[in-house]
Amino acid sequence: MQLVYAFDAYCGWSHGFSPTLGEFVSCHPDLPVEVISGGLFTGSRRLPIRAFGYVQGANAQIAELTGAQFGGGYDRLITDGSFVMDSEDAARGVAALRRAAPDRAAELAGALQRAFYVDGLSLSDAATYRKVAEEAGLDADAVVTAFASPEAYDAAADDFRRCAELGVTGFPTLLAVDGDRVTVLARGHATADEIDRRLAALS
């Protein structure tokens, strides 16, 4: 059995779920975790953030329910309204970080979300991945090179396809995958205890 965590780095609910995921994963070091990116903001949804009027209300709900923090850098992006979220770029960055440290993919996904939701850094900017990689003690040059590589575009497309194949319709979604059996452990929001109980019920 392995865990598959499907998230979008530009998804506020995924940001709110990151600490729970970290807590759960640390309690189950024997369970490998595959992290895959969704494509919330691709194609015709690559629009200025002001086009998504529900964002501020949703963020307030996320903060209240999960305790997630939204920092001043991010608030400035919301106020300006012109920032464009591009989930393909974010997925390329996730792929580059995942390649550098596959066993730390869940941790790095959370770091990437903090870079956006706290610091207001663009996930389309190579400098963001340099910063995240350096703070994680990774080879930042290798991560930046991987982010710009053709393979990163392929990896993003593969992630989007895998989300569809697994039936993921919203983010975040945490799955237990055991052969052909796929079980949803969490979707949107859950506590580590709730996920533990769902996992235990599979045994």
DABEL-V611744 format. One line per field, one symbol per residue. ss: DSSP state (H for helix, E for strand, L for the rest). A space follows every 50 residues. Layout:
ss->???
This chain:
ss->LEEEEEELLLLHHHHHHHHHHHHHHHHLLLLLEEEEELLLLLHHHLLEHH HLLLHHHHHHHHHHHHLLLLLHHHHHHHHHLLLELLHHHHHHHHHHHHHH LHHHHHHHHHHHHHHHHLLLLLLLLHHHHHHHHHHLLLLHHHHHHHHLLH HHHHHHHHHHHHHHHLLLLLLLEEEEEELLEEEEEEELLLLHHHHHHHHH LLL
